[in-house]
Amino acid sequence: MNTDTVYSELTLKTGAKLVLLVLDGLGDLATPEQGYLTPLEAAATPNLDTLSKNSAQGRMLPVAPGITPGSGPGHLALFGYDPLEFQVGRGVIEALGLGLELKPGDVCARANFATLDAKGIVTDRRAGRIPTETCERLCAMLSAKVKKIGETQVIIKAGKEHRFVVVFRGKGLEGPLTDADPNREGLPIPIAKPRDPKKAGQKKMAKLIADFYKVALPVIAKEKPANGFLMRGIAHQPHIPLFQDRYMLKPAALAVYPMYKGLAQLVGMKKIEGPQTIKEQFERYLAEYNNFDFFFIHYKYTDKFGEDGNFEAKKKAIEELDTALPILMQKKPTVLAVTGDHSTPCLIKGHSWHPQPAMLHSAFSGSDKLDRFTETGANRGSLGIFEAKYLIRLMQANARMFDKFGA
């Protein structure tokens, strides 16, 4: 009997309300340049501090020690799914988040508009974070010129800023492939290759990606700064057990960016559309409080500014969320977990392997007697360092959703 089966057999329906508040990329590193403070430690967070006094804290490993996770594995772990068992291509997540209805056999790719020099070297992986309106215009250009490759239909849809998604719909297609993205500047766009060269569907898909580049790159070659694009997470949709069946909780997602809506939809959460700011997200939570048992509330900007290496902006983003937090607390959930899906240190300007801080608040969480929610405090907290896939189980336990195990 595996652990998930044990949890399922112990689960009770209690009517509890659970909130998972995710500050994307929250974790950071203390450096001498910033007075040995992280953005979370430097931020003025009176409302998180108030919660901290009656909460438990710890650090979480998104996947395993030393492994740097993408947003997909990071969030699946937060939702309680082992990211090593349930591997999902980023393209699938993005497509679902943008509202595309996928069909069996569709292969999806997450794409970034990028800047290339005259030799095809990537000089900016995000093309200066072009405005969403520019992304929509470029995607319209590509869609008008590239509707099919052979017998395969090509569907292109714009996301936010530099991001878009490409769906390939045809016979005999399969993922996953390696990324057509060097994942850093100063290198050319690599060729996407089959993860398993023995599979004909992956080989066919790799050729399609190469052909797509041949016809699509000339369409935007004269654009500035977005004269190229990168593709990653090239895969088809896997089967994943539904969140509600797994946890006996009716879930909803309040997220702004398509990828996180897609991740929520992948496990069967209801996407609540409309809110664009964290204040609006919290207000919508109040309005929907009686309709759902579990709320996933996602905040992107801590990750965005971490990737930019902008310490001050990341600090201010944390302060902005803290200022809005009293709105959520007007209808205090039974259990509130505050954490990140991974760390995005300003020093690294990207995701990292460092455990992210986590705070768990409920009537039964106990108090670690910590005045603030910080990485330093989390290191001393009673939760210790644990795998992120167990956070949802700790939330259920704090909601008194488990019967006793054994005699």
N, C-alpha and C positions, 0 to 999 in steps of 0.2 A: 504494500500500500504506500503510495507516494504522499508527500506532505500536502499537496493540494486536495487530495481525496480526504485526508483527515480534516482539513479546514472545512470542506464542504459538508461533511457529516456532522460537524459541530455547530454549523451556522444556524443562528436564530433570527427570525424577523422581529425587529423591536420598534420600528418607526423612528429610529434615530436619524439625525441629519448630519451628514459628513461633508466637510469642505476641504479640498486639496488646493491650496493656493501656491502656484508655481511661479517663482521669480526666475525666469529662464537664465541659466548661466550665472546664478547668484554667487557661487563660491569664488574666492579670489586669493591672492597671495600677499602677505605683508612684506614690504620692501623698505630698505633704508631711505629711498628717495621720497617715500610717502610717510615718513616717520614711523615705519613699522606698523602701519594700519592698512587694513583692506578697505574698499569702498563701503562695505557693510559696517565696519567698525568706525569709519570716519563720519558716516551719515548720522544726522539727527533723527532718531526713530522713537519718539516718546510712546507711540501706541504699541509698537512691537515690544518695547521695553516693559510696558505694563503687562502684556501677555507673558513675557518671559519669566516674570516673578512667580507665576503659577503654572509652569510648563516643564516638560522634559526636553532635553536637547541631545543631539548626537551628530554624527557624520555618516554619510551614506556612500557606498560604492555603487555606481550605476550598473556596472557589469562585473568586473573583477579587478583586483589590484593591478595598477599600471596600465589598464586599458582605457583609452580615450574614446568616449562614446559619441556617436552622432545624436541628433535630436530624437530620431525614431527610437533607438534602443533606450535612450535616457527616459523618454516618456512611457514606453511600454513597461519598463521596470517600475516606474511610479504607479502605473495602473495594475501592478501585481503580476505581470507576465514576464517570465524569465527571458531576457533579451537574447540569450544564446539558443534558446529553443524556438522562439518566435522571431524570425528575422524577416523584416519587411523593407522593401525597397523604398527609398525616399520619393521616387516618382509616383508610386501608388498613393502614398500619403498626401502628396501635394495635389494630385488629380482629384481625390475624394474631397479634399478641403476646398477646392475651387468649384465643387458642385457637379463635377463630371460623373455621369453614370457609367461605370465600367462594365464591360461584358467579359464573359469567360474567354481567355486567350489574349486579352489586351495586354500590351507591354507599355509601361509608362516610364518617363524619364523626367527628373527634376532638372531644370536648366537655369543658368545665370547668363544674362548678357555680360560681356566682358570686353576689355580693350586689348587689341592685338597690335604689335608693331609691324613694320614692313616685312619682317622675316617670319611672321606668324607666332612670335613669342608673346605670351600673356604678360601684359604689364599692369593690369588691374583686373582682378577676378570678378569685381562687381561693377565695373564701368562707372565708378564714382557714385554708386548707388543712385542711378538715374531715377527721376520721378516715375511714379506709376503710370502717369499719362503717356510718357515716352515709351515705356514698356508696352502699353496697349497699342500704340501706333506701330511699333516695330513688329509686334505679334500679328497685327492685321496685315502688314506687308508680307510677312512670311506665309501666313495662311492663304493669302491670295495667290501666291506663286507656287506653293508646295502643298497641294491637296492630296496627292497620291505619289507613292513610289512603287512602280510596277502595279501589282494588284493590292498593295497595302494602303489603307486609308491613313492619313496623317491628320491628327487633331491638335491644334496649338491653342493654348489659352494663357492669357496674361495673369500673373499674380501681383504681388505688391513689389514696388520699386523695381529692382533688376531681375526679379524671379519670374519664371514662367514654366509651363509644363507641356510636354509633348506626349501624346498617346498614339501608339501604332496599333492599328486594328486590321488583322488579316489572319490568314491560315498558317498554322505551323510555327507560330512565334513563341519564344520562351526566354525567360531571364533566369538568373541574373547575369549581367555583364560587368566587367570592370568599368571604372569611370572614364569618361572622355573629359577629364579634368585633372590637371597636374596638382591641384589642391595647394598651390602656391604660385607666386609670380616668378618670372624669369625662366620659364620653361614653355615648350610648345604644347599644344593640345595633344594628349596621347590618344592612341587608337583604342576604342572600346573592344574588349576581347571576351570570349566566352569564359565563364567561371569553370565550366566543365566542357572542354573541347570535344568530348565524345557525343554531346547532345546536339542533334541536328538543328533543333529549334533555336538554340543559342548561337550557333554558327550563322544561321539565316538572319537572326536579329543583329548580329555584329556587322554583317554586310549592309543591312538596312541603315544602321547608324552611320556607317561610312558614306553611303550614298546620300543620306540626308545632309551631311555636311557639305558634300560636293555641290548640291543644288541650293542649299540655304545660305551658306556663307556669302556667295556673290550678291545676294539680295540686299545685304546690309553692309557690304564692304566699304561704302563711302560714308557711312554714318559715323558721327563723333559724339561721345566717346565709345558708343556701343557698336563696334564693328565686328564683333565676334560673339560666340557663346560657348558655354561649357555644359556638359551633361553628366549627371551622376544618378545613382540610385535606380539604374535601369533594370526593371524587374516586373513580374506579374503579381497579381494579388493572391496571397496565401489564405488559408482558412484559419481563423482565430476564434476561439470560444467567446461568446458574448459576455460582456461585463455583468449584465443583470443576472444572467444564469449562474455566473461564477460566484457572485457576492451577495445575491438577493437584495440588491440596491438598484433603484431606478435612477440612472445617471444622466446628467446634463453637462454640456460644455459651454463655457463662456470664454471664447478666444477670438482674437482679432485676425491673426495671420492664418492663411489657408492651411499651412502644413499642420498646425496644431488642431484645427478643426478636423482635418483628415485623420489624424491619429485618433481623435476621439470617436469619429464615425466608424473607424476600422473595428473598434471593440463594441460598437453599438450604442454609444452615447448620443443623446439628442443634441444637435447643434442649435444653439440659440443665437440667431443672427441679430445684428443691429448695433450693439454697443461698440464704441470705438476707443474709449478711454477707460482707465481702471475705475474711475468714479462711476461711469455709466455701467460698467460690468457689475460693480457692487450694487448699484441701484436695481439692475435687472435681477440680480440674485434675490433681493428683497421681494420683488414682484413674483418671482417663480418659486419662492420658498416652499409653498404647499404642494407644488406639482412634482417635486423630485426628492430623492433621498440623498443623492450624492452630487456634489457640484465640483467640477474641475474648472478652476479659474486661472487663466494663463496670462502672464505679463511678460512681454517680449524685450523690453528696452534695456534691462540689465545685461542681457546677452549681446544685444546690438552694440552697446557702448563698450562692453568688454572686448568685443572683436575689433573695435576701432582703437583700442588701447587708451580710451578716454576715461581716466580715473574720475575726474570731476563730474562728468556727465553720468557715469554709472552711479556715483554717490547720489546725485540729484534725482535720478530715476527711482532709487530706493526711497528717498525722502518723499517723492510724489506719491508712491504707493502707501507709505505710512500715513500720510496726511488723509488719504481717502479711507483708510481702514475702519474708522468708526462707523462708516455707513454700513459695512458688512456686519459689524457687531451689534447693529440695531436688532437683528434677529440672530442671536448667537447660536452657532451650530453646536450640536452635541460634541463633535470632535472637529478640531481645526488643525490641519498640518500645514506648516509653512516651510518651503524648501525650494531647491532648484532641481532641474533635470540633470545638471552636470555643473562643473565649474568652468568659467570663462575668464581666466585671469587677464587683467590689462597688460601685464608683462608679456604674456604669450600671444595676445591678440587672437585667440582661438580657444576652442574647447581643450580641456586638459583632463588628466587622469586623477586629479586631486579630489578627494571625497568632498561632497557638497554638504553644507550645514543643514540641519533639519530641526524643527521645533514642533512638538506635539502638545496640544492643549486640550484638556477635557477635565471633567470633574474627578477623574480617576488617574490622570497622568502623573500626579504628584508634582512636587516642586524641586528643581535642582538648585534653588536658591541663587539663581543667576540673575543679575540686574539687567542684562542685555542679551539680545539674540545676535551672536557674532560667531565667527569661526573659532576664535579663542575660547569662548564660552562653550561652544558645541563640543570642543575637544575634552571638556571636563564633565560633560553631561552624562546622565544615567543611561541613555540609550546606547552609548558607546559608538563603535563603528560597525555598521551592519549593511547587508545588501539591500539596495533600494526596493527590490521586489517584495520585501517584507513590510514596507511602510503601510500599505493598505491593510495588511493583517493586523498591525498594531493599532491602526485606526478602528478596525472592527472590534478588536479586544477592548479598546477604550470606550466603545459604544455599547459594551456588554452584549455583543452579538455572538459570542461563542459559549456553548455549553461546556461543562467540565469534561475533560478527557480521562477516561478510565474510571475505575472504582474509587 
